[in-house]
Amino acid sequence: MLTNLITVLQQKGISMHQYADFLEVNEATVRNKLNGITDFTYPELQKTCTLLLPGYNADFLFADICPGSLGINIPFQENVCANITELMK
């Protein structure tokens, strides 16, 4: 489950329906992708990171884990996110 991406979409007030329209797929497809049932394509990832959420790091948005669940405290800052890869070292 892409908890970070789901959280950021909610914080930005972007519904699943709006995100599906943005990616030009149906809502069930977006839910499957966010739940880890199917994968995002590279163009979908790129479009999300460059057009919809340009201030966020792809490693953060598309991480399969939520850093808070590992006891890592990452304060939320608008347009800034930590690089998950660096935090895990």
C-alpha positions as CSV (number, residue, x, y, z in Angstrom):
1,M,0.0,0.0,0.0
2,L,1.3,3.4,-1.0
3,T,0.4,5.1,2.3
4,N,2.5,8.2,1.7
5,L,1.0,8.9,-1.7
6,I,-2.5,8.3,-0.3
7,T,-1.8,10.7,2.6
8,V,-0.5,13.4,0.4
9,L,-3.4,13.2,-2.0
10,Q,-5.8,13.5,1.0
11,Q,-3.8,16.4,2.4
12,K,-4.1,18.2,-0.9
13,G,-7.8,17.5,-1.2
14,I,-7.4,15.3,-4.2
15,S,-10.1,12.5,-4.4
16,M,-9.5,9.1,-5.9
17,H,-11.9,10.1,-8.7
18,Q,-9.9,13.2,-9.5
19,Y,-6.6,11.3,-9.4
20,A,-8.0,8.7,-11.7
21,D,-9.1,11.4,-14.1
22,F,-5.7,12.9,-13.9
23,L,-4.0,9.6,-14.8
24,E,-6.7,8.9,-17.4
25,V,-7.7,5.5,-15.8
26,N,-10.8,4.5,-13.9
27,E,-11.1,4.8,-10.2
28,A,-10.9,1.0,-9.6
29,T,-7.5,1.0,-11.3
30,V,-6.2,3.8,-9.1
31,R,-7.4,2.0,-6.0
32,N,-5.6,-1.2,-7.2
33,K,-2.4,0.7,-7.8
34,L,-2.5,2.5,-4.4
35,N,-3.2,-0.8,-2.7
36,G,-0.3,-2.5,-4.4
37,I,-2.4,-4.9,-6.3
38,T,-1.2,-3.5,-9.7
39,D,1.9,-1.4,-10.4
40,F,2.0,2.2,-11.5
41,T,3.6,2.6,-15.0
42,Y,6.6,4.8,-15.3
43,P,4.6,7.5,-17.2
44,E,2.0,7.5,-14.4
45,L,4.8,7.9,-11.7
46,Q,6.5,10.6,-13.8
47,K,3.2,12.5,-14.4
48,T,2.3,12.3,-10.7
49,C,5.7,13.6,-9.5
50,T,6.2,16.3,-12.2
51,L,2.7,17.7,-12.8
52,L,0.6,16.9,-9.7
53,L,3.0,16.7,-6.8
54,P,6.3,18.3,-8.0
55,G,7.5,19.2,-4.5
56,Y,7.6,15.6,-3.3
57,N,10.3,13.0,-3.8
58,A,9.3,9.9,-5.8
59,D,11.0,7.7,-3.3
60,F,8.8,9.1,-0.6
61,L,5.5,9.0,-2.5
62,F,5.9,5.6,-4.0
63,A,7.5,3.8,-0.9
64,D,5.6,0.6,0.0
65,I,6.0,1.5,3.7
66,C,5.0,4.3,5.9
67,P,8.1,5.7,7.7
68,G,6.0,6.5,10.8
69,S,5.3,2.8,11.2
70,L,9.0,2.2,11.6
71,G,9.3,4.7,14.4
72,I,10.9,7.3,12.1
73,N,9.5,10.8,12.8
74,I,9.3,12.8,9.6
75,P,7.7,16.2,10.2
76,F,5.4,17.2,7.3
77,Q,6.6,20.3,5.4
78,E,4.9,21.7,2.4
79,N,6.9,21.0,-0.8
80,V,9.6,19.2,1.1
81,C,10.0,15.5,1.8
82,A,12.7,13.3,3.1
83,N,14.4,10.8,0.9
84,I,13.4,7.4,2.3
85,T,16.4,5.7,0.9
86,E,18.7,8.0,2.9
87,L,16.6,7.5,6.1
88,M,16.9,3.8,5.9
89,K,20.7,3.7,5.8
